[in-house]
Amino acid sequence: MNDLLILSIVVLIYLLITGYVGYVAWRRTKTADDYLVAGRETHPFIMALSYGATFISTAAIVGFGGTAGVYGMGLLWLTFLNILVGIFIAFVFFGKRTRKMGHNLGALTFPEFLSKRFDSRFIQYFSGLVIFFGMTLYASVVLIGMARFAETTLSIDYNIALVVLALIVALYVIFGGIRGVMYTDALQGTIMFVGMFILLAATYWMLGGVTDANQALTNLVNVVPAKATAAATATGFTGWTSMPALGSPFWWTLVSTLILGVGIGVLSQPQLVVRFMTVKSNKELNRAVLIGGIFILLMTGTAFIVGALSNVYFFDTVGKLAIQVTNGNADSIIPAFITAAMPLWFAYLFMITLLSAAMSTLSAQVHTQGTALGRDIYETVTNKTGGASVMVARLGIAIAMIIAVIMGFILPTNIIAVGTSMWFSITAAAFLSMYVFALFWKGCTKAGAISGLVVGTLISLFWLVFEYKKSAEALGIAKALTGHAMLSTSLPWPTVDPIIIALPIAFVVTVVVSLLTKKPSKEHMEKCFEGV
């Protein structure tokens, strides 16, 4: 039996199981509540795995894993923040209040939750627009991560892989709604856990154990030819097991974009926030913390460790660093390592692991985009509810997937980790101040929330287009308008992530405007905070 036939059978079995789970979800989806928040009765195991599998995508495994091959194990600080902020703080402090307040207000989406909390239709459709158009970048880089693996490891044409994966996900999300997403997430999360555990154990075993492998990585900076690390050293690189020089371009990119951008931005991810509204009590959230924490620890920890250690493997076998092996494309480091170092059967297993990671995240993304178009924009603007908005949501899912595929064709290399961080930064700047005050400050006014939302969104977009080097150079808008790739080339500004600039300004604007404008009514506050 040839390799292609074995792979085809394995993938077919996986897709049939996924299809069956999606069918079960479709049979259980009867109402808008079912389609949008799974009837608010999701089991904590399914909720935790769905949250984790949605959070951890091919962007985390392929994109950030490859980035760890460049920046080293300093990226493990992101794992720490993912667990502390993305799981513990999110579930215990944000999740419980979101669940109860969302139930009090009858909210079915994140923009609707914010809209009803501040009694503002503008917040709902403006947030819906930010999500529908902004999340396309995140969805496209998830697609790219899967397609790059198929291209590098399995010799499948990149363009074909991109289109086929998009079609599969679109079908079960369009018909199954959030139940389809969460049920398949739980299946895919379980597969991801097994695949990543095997990858971590096999990598350390291959390199002589935990101590020897980590020591070899530490020593590598001393044995690699000087010309290979000279450029990196000039920008602050100090080695793969140490942090870059404080304040250097390397440090700013690692800390502000990769660690803080994603580590803090997770709190305001609409596709994750809505998970809190799918459980019926706080008890389910408490039980989900441990499951989610262990899952995130293994998923991100493995990706970052293996990405960094790939340098040891490649230097020992071909005398090159991982980024040299992939001709400068960090997005191909993990696929290249799997191809070179692992047996073929594991490449197939990891194919399913990545397929699971891509499908779980992508399904949540396009479901969120679809509901943003159907519920948050269409319903808010037309005042039409019911079946029509679900139909528009399904149409939105199809449109979002088409746009993501088109962007997958045109986006440059080395985009996966950067694209993910850009989306997390935009959502943090736009939504986080408003979301925090919605849950914890009764004095935040409608005008304050709107001001923070609009100012945070505009400043983050301005910084991405005109100042942040990686995005400004890729977009080329600043170059076309001003003749310069960025407005300022003085360090550290081109390497400072938008979240560092836009989020504090959005917080200050929200507070100041709230203090100067009319407070919400006592009756509305009592309704929002009843039982919170």
Secondary structure by P-SEA (a helix, b strand, c coil): ccaaaaaaaaaaaaaaaaaaaaaaaaaacccccccccccccccaaaaaaaaaaaacccccccaaaaaaaacccccaaaaaaaaaccccccccccaaaaaaaaaaaccccaaaaaaaacccaaaaaaaaaaaaccaaaaaaaaaaaaaaaaaccccccaaaaaaaaaaaaaaaaacccaaaaaaaaaaaaaaaaaaaaaaaaaaaaaaccaaaaaaaaaaccccccccccaaaaaacccccccccccccaaaaaacccccccccccccccaaaaaaaaccccaaaaaaaaaaaaaaaaaaaaaaaaaaaaaaaaaaacccccccccccccccaaaaaaaaccccaaaaaaaaaaaaaaaaaaaaaaaaaaaaaacccccccccccccaaaaaaaaaaaaaaaaaaaaaaaccccccaaaaaaaaaaaaaaccaaaaaaacccccccaaaaaaaaaaaaaaaaaaacccccaaaaaacccccccccccccccccccccccccccaaaaaaaaaaaaaacccccaaaaaaaaccc
